[in-house]
Amino acid sequence: MIIVKSTDYNFQKHSDIAFVATMGNLHQGHLHLIKAAKLQSSFVVVSIFINPLQFNDPNDLNNYPKSIEADLSLLDLSGCDLVFIPDDSILTDIETFQAPDTSNILCGKSRPGHFDGVLTIVNRLFEIVKPSIALFGLKDFQQFILIKNHAALNFPNLCIKGVETVRDNKGLALSSRNNLLNQDELKLASNIFNELSLIKKNYSSNNLYLLIDEAKNNLIKLGFKVDYLDSLDALSLNKIDSSTSSIIIAIAVYLCEIRLIDNIIINEP
Ligand code: PAF
């Protein structure tokens, strides 16, 4: 595996790059993305950069887990061909972007500026790495839609692919934050996906808001603090209307101060 730290590295000498951007602290979810990338191209680039631009709380940034040695060991076995680990000089003279209005709902509501920071760094990474395809996890659905739309405007030849969320055997979406939960809390956290799955199972065109309220109340009774549990048009992230063909139910909750997100897609019958 090639290790590159310089932003001047000539990525163009590798053709048809499949790219996975990360902030490190890698887990099975990232490895699944890399596996999916390897199916798209024989040359997979993974970046590790903890992007200060997407943190609005300096404590969050300082406390973000750093595990570069463990990450490199995992990457070595993962099918990654090149790992790109830039330092903060990647931010010098960076072109900044303001994310569109859909960045101010769901996760963006409580994290103003977060998606501006995500689009700004992802744009810079795309400029440097010049991939043919970039893969992002669908757990961060809002991020995926914003990056996909940004790329369509700014990198028309780049294909953005969403990759299914990886779950543990109880359905909990994998996340580095799960490491902060003990065994009992992890078990409890599986109720998030249980409730989403119940909404999907019982959905008919006139009971969605009732089901969402029920799910919210169930989670509150179990001790979760619900940040949001919303239904939106899955293609645009706008409000559902008569043109909606698939709906996303997106959720963010706090369990013992740990913020967990997930979502499920419901296709209109
Ligand atoms: O999803 C992430 O890990 C980050 O938001 C990303 C896409 C690597 C940008 O810093």
Boltz pocket constraint, residues with backbone or C-beta under 6 A from the ligand:
constraints:
  - pocket:
      binder: B
      contacts: [[A, 21], [A, 22], [A, 23], [A, 49], [A, 51], [A, 54], [A, 118], [A, 121], [A, 122], [A, 140], [A, 143]]
      max_distance: 6.0
